[in-house]
């Protein structure tokens, strides 16, 4: 998570992922809130949802979004072969 000087909080600093503002909502509520759920929905990650490392990795949604426009697409930097 990233907090800007304005109080805006982003799930990731590398992509447009604003989840709220720390001056309006506590960090706990931002972290546990519904706006963060899209980044935790493991089943939507197209390649990662079948990988045994998914609980630890899930690739980089920001890089994937930069390449494909879809943060749930397979990470182009992933080295793991998933069967």
C-alpha positions as CSV (number, residue, x, y, z in Angstrom):
1,X,0.0,0.0,0.0
2,X,1.1,3.5,-0.7
3,X,0.0,6.8,1.0
4,X,0.4,10.0,-0.8
5,X,0.8,13.4,0.9
6,X,-2.8,14.1,0.2
7,X,-3.8,11.1,2.2
8,X,-4.9,9.1,-0.8
9,X,-4.1,5.4,-0.3
10,X,-3.3,3.1,-3.2
11,X,-3.2,-0.7,-3.1
12,X,-0.1,-0.4,-5.3
13,X,2.1,2.6,-6.2
14,X,2.8,1.1,-9.7
15,X,-0.8,1.3,-11.1
16,X,-4.0,3.2,-10.7
17,X,-5.4,1.5,-7.6
18,X,-6.8,4.1,-5.3
19,X,-8.7,2.5,-2.4
20,X,-9.5,5.5,-0.3
21,X,-8.1,8.3,1.8
22,X,-6.4,7.9,5.2
23,X,-7.9,11.2,6.4
24,X,-11.4,9.8,5.9
25,X,-10.9,6.1,6.8
26,X,-8.6,4.2,9.1
27,X,-5.7,2.2,7.6
28,X,-7.2,-0.9,9.1
29,X,-10.6,-0.3,7.4
30,X,-8.8,0.5,4.1
31,X,-6.7,-2.6,4.3
32,X,-9.7,-4.9,5.2
33,X,-12.3,-3.0,3.2
34,X,-14.2,-3.9,0.0
35,X,-12.0,-1.8,-2.2
36,X,-9.0,-4.1,-1.5
37,X,-10.9,-7.3,-2.3
38,X,-10.3,-7.1,-6.0
39,X,-6.6,-7.4,-5.3
40,X,-7.2,-10.5,-3.1
41,X,-9.5,-12.4,-5.4
42,X,-7.1,-15.2,-6.1
43,X,-9.5,-17.1,-8.3
44,X,-9.5,-14.3,-10.9
45,X,-5.8,-14.5,-11.5
46,X,-5.8,-16.5,-14.8
47,X,-2.6,-18.4,-14.5
48,X,-1.9,-18.0,-10.8
49,X,-5.2,-19.6,-9.7
50,X,-3.9,-23.0,-10.7
51,X,-0.4,-22.6,-9.3
52,X,0.8,-24.2,-6.0
53,X,2.7,-20.9,-5.2
54,X,-0.5,-18.7,-5.4
55,X,-0.6,-18.2,-1.7
56,X,2.8,-16.6,-1.8
57,X,3.2,-15.0,-5.2
58,X,0.4,-14.2,-7.7
59,X,3.0,-12.4,-9.8
60,X,2.8,-8.7,-10.2
61,X,-0.6,-7.4,-11.1
62,X,0.9,-3.9,-11.9
63,X,3.3,-5.3,-14.5
64,X,0.6,-7.5,-15.9
65,X,-1.8,-4.6,-16.1
66,X,0.9,-2.5,-17.9
67,X,1.4,-5.2,-20.5
68,X,-2.1,-6.3,-21.0
69,X,-4.5,-3.8,-19.5
70,X,-5.8,-6.6,-17.3
71,X,-4.3,-7.2,-13.9
72,X,-5.7,-10.8,-13.8
73,X,-4.0,-11.9,-17.0
74,X,-0.9,-14.2,-16.8
75,X,2.1,-12.3,-15.6
76,X,4.5,-11.9,-18.5
77,X,7.5,-12.2,-16.1
78,X,6.4,-15.5,-14.6
79,X,8.9,-18.3,-14.8
80,X,6.7,-21.0,-13.5
81,X,5.1,-23.6,-15.8
82,X,1.6,-24.4,-14.5
83,X,-0.1,-27.6,-15.6
